[in-house]
Amino acid sequence: MSSRMLAIVFSTLLAFTLPLFSAATYAADAAVSLLKLHQLRLAAQKTLGDFYMFNGMEGDQRYSRMISESLTEVNTHLAALTEMPGEGAKALRSQLDQQWKGYQIDLNNLVSALKSQGYTDLQPVADLAARNQQLLVLSQELYSKIQQESSYSVPAMTQRSREQSLLMQGIAVDYASRSASVGATFMGGGEARPMEELVSEFASKMSALEKDPQNTPQLKQSWAGVATKWRYIENSLINYNENSVPFLVNKYSNTIIQGIEQISAQYAATSL
């Protein structure tokens, strides 16, 4: 084969290969960004729950440390979200950055007030909860926009497990707010949902995930471990008005979320 013919063959192969390589690269970048954004959202939710625990447990310093750790985690994930696939995602990323800066200032001010005077007024706490909800909505919009502009979709099982983590985090925050007597947090659409409804939704979705035929024996075992921890606090969540156990719910919800996130990582690794 002549050198000219070889050059033509090579150019043709390159023309076909480069778009495929670029598409794979964009998908990988989008997958990383979406994971970071999901982890950011979990940590942002947790900052509010940590604050409620700090408030309700009368300034217990372990929750002050947890607030600092959750804030650091959000800032780390936000700093890692540098490459956005399109203009829409870039604009939302910028909005998220500004919203987070304002929320962080408000949260730090409330923590300082608790440390210095031992209490906070209810209105600033309600404002903080509303601002946290705005962050969650904005991060969800960015999550959707990244998928749209990158033409990449999070695999179904990975997405379902991530949503389960977020639901558990939301339940934990809601429970902590009730225990701290600062009123129910905003769940999802802006109105507080009954705790019984949230618990029922989590249990139903977890059962479906646990029984999904795509699970390997190892994944089934992992889900069984999460389910065992869930059953330990399920009744306490349902009967939150009778016997408040915020420390127990906080501790187990954290381990449940860790377990689900490990399962989610296994789904993502196998594109499920």
C-alpha positions as CSV (number, residue, x, y, z in Angstrom):
1,M,0.0,0.0,0.0
2,S,1.4,3.4,-1.0
3,S,2.2,6.1,1.6
4,R,-0.6,8.2,0.2
5,M,-3.1,5.5,0.6
6,L,-1.9,4.8,4.1
7,A,-2.4,8.5,4.9
8,I,-6.0,8.4,3.6
9,V,-6.8,5.3,5.6
10,F,-5.3,6.8,8.7
11,S,-7.2,10.1,8.2
12,T,-10.5,8.2,7.7
13,L,-9.9,6.1,10.9
14,L,-9.1,9.3,12.8
15,A,-12.2,11.0,11.6
16,F,-14.3,8.2,12.9
17,T,-12.4,7.7,16.2
18,L,-12.1,11.2,17.4
19,P,-15.8,11.9,17.8
20,L,-16.2,8.6,19.7
21,F,-13.2,9.5,21.9
22,S,-14.6,13.0,22.5
23,A,-18.1,11.6,23.3
24,A,-16.6,9.2,25.8
25,T,-14.5,11.9,27.4
26,Y,-17.6,14.2,27.7
27,A,-19.6,11.4,29.3
28,A,-16.8,10.7,31.8
29,D,-16.5,14.3,32.7
30,A,-20.3,14.7,33.1
31,A,-20.4,11.5,35.3
32,V,-17.7,13.0,37.6
33,S,-19.4,16.4,37.8
34,L,-22.8,14.8,38.6
35,L,-21.3,12.6,41.3
36,K,-19.6,15.7,42.9
37,L,-22.9,17.6,42.6
38,H,-24.8,14.8,44.3
39,Q,-22.3,14.7,47.1
40,L,-22.5,18.4,47.4
41,R,-26.2,18.3,47.8
42,L,-26.0,15.7,50.5
43,A,-23.5,17.7,52.4
44,A,-25.5,20.9,52.0
45,Q,-28.6,19.2,53.4
46,K,-26.5,17.8,56.2
47,T,-25.3,21.3,57.3
48,L,-28.8,22.2,58.2
49,G,-29.4,18.9,60.1
50,D,-26.1,19.4,61.9
51,F,-27.2,22.9,62.9
52,Y,-30.5,21.6,64.3
53,M,-28.7,19.0,66.3
54,F,-26.3,21.6,67.6
55,N,-29.3,23.7,68.6
56,G,-31.4,20.9,70.0
57,M,-28.5,19.3,71.9
58,E,-27.7,22.5,73.7
59,G,-24.5,23.4,72.0
60,D,-22.9,19.9,72.0
61,Q,-19.5,20.6,70.3
62,R,-19.5,17.4,68.3
63,Y,-22.3,18.9,66.2
64,S,-20.3,22.1,65.8
65,R,-17.5,20.1,64.4
66,M,-20.0,18.2,62.1
67,I,-21.2,21.6,60.8
68,S,-17.6,22.6,60.0
69,E,-16.9,19.2,58.3
70,S,-20.1,19.4,56.2
71,L,-19.3,23.0,55.2
72,T,-15.8,22.0,54.1
73,E,-17.2,19.1,52.1
74,V,-19.6,21.3,50.2
75,N,-16.8,23.8,49.5
76,T,-14.5,21.0,48.3
77,H,-17.1,19.6,45.9
78,L,-18.1,23.1,44.7
79,A,-14.5,23.9,43.9
80,A,-14.2,20.7,41.9
81,L,-17.1,21.7,39.6
82,T,-15.0,23.6,37.2
83,E,-15.8,22.3,33.7
84,M,-19.5,22.7,32.7
85,P,-20.8,21.3,29.4
86,G,-22.7,24.3,28.2
87,E,-23.8,27.9,28.9
88,G,-26.9,26.9,30.8
89,A,-24.9,24.8,33.2
90,K,-22.3,27.5,33.6
91,A,-24.9,30.1,34.6
92,L,-26.5,27.7,37.1
93,R,-23.1,26.9,38.5
94,S,-22.4,30.6,39.1
95,Q,-25.8,31.0,40.8
96,L,-25.1,28.0,43.0
97,D,-21.8,29.5,44.1
98,Q,-23.5,32.8,45.0
99,Q,-26.3,31.1,46.9
100,W,-23.9,28.9,48.8
101,K,-21.8,31.9,49.9
102,G,-24.8,33.6,51.3
103,Y,-26.1,30.5,53.0
104,Q,-22.7,29.8,54.6
105,I,-22.5,33.3,56.0
106,D,-26.0,32.9,57.5
107,L,-25.2,29.5,59.0
108,N,-22.0,30.7,60.5
109,N,-23.7,33.7,62.1
110,L,-26.3,31.5,63.7
111,V,-23.7,29.1,65.0
112,S,-21.8,32.1,66.5
113,A,-25.1,33.3,68.1
114,L,-25.7,29.9,69.7
115,K,-22.2,29.8,71.1
116,S,-22.3,33.3,72.5
117,Q,-25.8,33.6,73.8
118,G,-27.1,30.0,74.0
119,Y,-30.1,30.5,71.7
120,T,-31.2,31.9,68.3
121,D,-34.4,33.6,67.2
122,L,-36.8,31.5,65.2
123,Q,-37.0,33.7,62.1
124,P,-33.3,33.6,61.1
125,V,-33.5,29.8,61.5
126,A,-36.6,29.7,59.3
127,D,-34.8,31.9,56.8
128,L,-31.8,29.5,56.8
129,A,-34.1,26.5,56.1
130,A,-35.7,28.4,53.2
131,R,-32.3,29.2,51.8
132,N,-31.1,25.6,52.2
133,Q,-34.2,24.6,50.2
134,Q,-33.3,27.1,47.5
135,L,-29.8,25.5,47.3
136,L,-31.3,22.1,46.9
137,V,-33.6,23.2,44.1
138,L,-30.8,25.0,42.3
139,S,-28.4,22.1,42.6
140,Q,-31.2,19.8,41.2
141,E,-31.6,22.2,38.2
142,L,-27.9,22.1,37.6
143,Y,-27.9,18.3,37.9
144,S,-30.5,18.1,35.2
145,K,-28.8,20.7,33.0
146,I,-25.5,18.9,33.0
147,Q,-27.2,15.8,31.8
148,Q,-29.0,17.7,29.1
149,E,-26.1,19.7,27.8
150,S,-23.6,16.7,27.9
151,S,-26.1,14.2,26.4
152,Y,-25.3,11.9,29.2
153,S,-27.8,10.3,31.6
154,V,-27.0,8.9,35.0
155,P,-27.7,5.1,34.8
156,A,-31.1,4.2,36.3
157,M,-30.0,2.2,39.4
158,T,-27.3,4.7,40.2
159,Q,-29.9,7.5,40.1
160,R,-32.4,5.6,42.2
161,S,-29.9,4.9,44.9
162,R,-28.7,8.5,44.9
163,E,-32.3,9.7,45.3
164,Q,-32.7,7.3,48.2
165,S,-29.6,8.8,50.0
166,L,-31.1,12.3,49.5
167,L,-34.5,11.1,50.9
168,M,-32.8,9.7,54.0
169,Q,-30.8,12.9,54.5
170,G,-34.1,14.9,54.2
171,I,-35.8,12.7,56.7
172,A,-32.9,13.1,59.1
173,V,-33.0,16.9,58.8
174,D,-36.7,16.9,59.2
175,Y,-36.5,14.8,62.4
176,A,-33.7,17.0,63.8
177,S,-35.8,20.1,63.2
178,R,-38.8,18.7,65.0
179,S,-36.6,17.5,67.9
180,A,-35.0,20.9,68.2
181,S,-38.5,22.5,68.3
182,V,-37.8,24.9,65.4
183,G,-40.5,23.7,63.1
184,A,-40.5,21.2,60.2
185,T,-38.1,21.8,57.4
186,F,-39.2,22.2,53.8
187,M,-39.2,19.0,51.9
188,G,-39.2,19.0,48.1
189,G,-41.9,21.4,46.9
190,G,-41.8,24.0,49.6
191,E,-44.3,22.5,52.0
192,A,-43.6,20.2,54.9
193,R,-44.6,16.6,54.2
194,P,-45.9,14.4,57.1
195,M,-43.1,12.3,58.6
196,E,-45.2,9.1,58.2
197,E,-45.4,9.8,54.4
198,L,-41.6,10.2,54.1
199,V,-40.9,7.1,56.1
200,S,-43.4,5.1,54.0
201,E,-41.8,6.4,50.8
202,F,-38.3,5.5,51.9
203,A,-39.3,2.0,53.0
204,S,-41.2,1.3,49.8
205,K,-38.4,2.5,47.5
206,M,-35.7,0.6,49.6
207,S,-37.7,-2.6,49.3
208,A,-37.9,-2.2,45.5
209,L,-34.2,-1.4,45.2
210,E,-33.3,-4.4,47.4
211,K,-35.4,-6.8,45.3
212,D,-34.3,-5.5,41.9
213,P,-33.2,-8.4,39.7
214,Q,-30.1,-6.5,38.5
215,N,-28.5,-6.8,41.9
216,T,-25.6,-9.2,42.4
217,P,-25.5,-11.3,45.5
218,Q,-23.1,-8.8,47.0
219,L,-25.4,-5.9,46.3
220,K,-28.3,-7.8,47.8
221,Q,-26.3,-8.4,50.9
222,S,-25.4,-4.7,51.1
223,W,-29.0,-3.6,50.8
224,A,-29.9,-6.1,53.5
225,G,-27.4,-4.4,55.8
226,V,-28.9,-1.0,55.0
227,A,-32.4,-2.4,55.7
228,T,-31.4,-3.7,59.1
229,K,-30.1,-0.2,60.1
230,W,-33.3,1.3,58.7
231,R,-35.6,-0.9,60.7
232,Y,-33.7,0.1,63.9
233,I,-35.0,3.7,63.6
234,E,-38.1,3.3,61.5
235,N,-40.5,3.2,64.4
236,S,-38.8,6.1,66.1
237,L,-39.3,8.1,63.0
238,I,-43.0,7.2,62.8
239,N,-43.6,7.9,66.5
240,Y,-41.5,11.1,66.6
241,N,-44.0,12.8,68.8
242,E,-43.9,10.2,71.5
243,N,-40.3,9.5,72.2
244,S,-37.8,11.8,70.5
245,V,-34.3,10.2,70.0
246,P,-32.4,12.7,67.8
247,F,-29.0,11.3,68.7
248,L,-30.0,7.8,67.6
249,V,-31.7,8.9,64.4
250,N,-28.7,11.2,63.5
251,K,-26.2,8.4,64.1
252,Y,-28.1,5.7,62.1
253,S,-29.1,8.0,59.3
254,N,-25.5,8.8,58.7
255,T,-24.5,5.1,58.5
256,I,-27.5,4.4,56.3
257,I,-26.5,7.1,53.8
258,Q,-22.9,5.8,53.8
259,G,-24.2,2.3,53.0
260,I,-26.4,3.5,50.2
261,E,-23.6,5.7,48.7
262,Q,-21.3,2.6,48.7
263,I,-24.0,0.7,46.8
264,S,-24.5,3.6,44.5
265,A,-20.8,3.6,43.7
266,Q,-21.0,-0.1,42.8
267,Y,-24.0,0.6,40.5
268,A,-22.0,3.5,38.8
269,A,-19.0,1.3,38.3
270,T,-21.0,-1.2,36.4
271,S,-23.2,1.4,34.6
272,L,-26.4,0.2,36.2
